[in-house]
Amino acid sequence: MTVRETTASVQPPVDVLSTLLRELRLETAAYRWLELGTPFRVGFDQAGVRGVHIVARGRCTLVQANGTVTALDTGDLVILPGGDAHELCSTPRTGPVVSGIEVAARTPGTRLRIGGSTVDTVVVCGAFLVGESGHPALRGLPDVLHVPGGSGLGPYIDALSAEAFEGGPGSDLVMARLSDALLVRALRYHAMTVDRPGWLAGLRDPYVSAALGALHADLGRQWTVAGLARTAGLSRAAFAARFTERVGEPVIRYLQAARMQRARTLLRAERATVASVAARVGYSSDVAFAAAFRREVGCAPGEWRRRALAAG
């Protein structure tokens, strides 16, 4: 197995993170200023909503539905990119669970109060929605992105906290932009520290990142493992092994999923023919595309588009 280790062979870096975030079509939901008094247990379980929590003051514990516990302190940021159900609670974890979603729905304004009589902990709670929830990049994200305080996010957190608490004209837009910036910084942080396979680990590897950038920039190209290996500056065997190790799945499987996700986006958003969509995602035959689409999605492209348009 030969690996050409000189970075000169690697293509110029592509901002793969920005490309993938655009493809995911993220949309920030409203933020709330959550004042918590010990004891407290606040549950979040709204389907499709990816939680964002910033501990502005005090400390609490994040408990995931699978039982994983994460201690949070002042300045910590946590993001749940999979939208998994979870709780924020005091220690020890006692008492009934209060639904954060229900409290927000019946409370006017952005300031919510839950728990004991004394405010011990303040958390800025928000969420984001993912327009393309089937994107293969989501498979490579951990259940929780935890960025500890002191990681350079302080100015963003302070500004977002101020907007959530004080509000004012244009506050929703400001919070959305700040939330986007926080998400990007959190993903950057985990791209540098993550040790589990996924596209965040792939971004840290210059060879795999070069291939990911080229692949997402032109999904319609007739990519082969050998062609992507040349783009990365590695031998075919070395690249194939490296991609699978870093991303957690073979490159052709990742490419297939990325193409099918792009195809769903085109079918839903544009009145293009199935044949033109097939060409734009790398298929010379609409028959071959339809067969691949059915294997991936479970129905024919035309049927999927009718359902998607009917659903709005």
Beta strands, then each sheet from edge to edge (+ up, - down):
strand 1: 26-28
strand 2: 32-37
strand 3: 41-44
strand 4: 50-57
strand 5: 60-64
strand 6: 69-72
strand 7: 77-79
strand 8: 86-89
strand 9: 98-99
strand 10: 111-115
strand 11: 121-130
strand 12: 145-147
sheet 1: 1+ 11- 2+ 10+
sheet 2: 1+ 11- 4+ 7- 12+
sheet 3: 6+ 5- 8+ 3- 9-
end
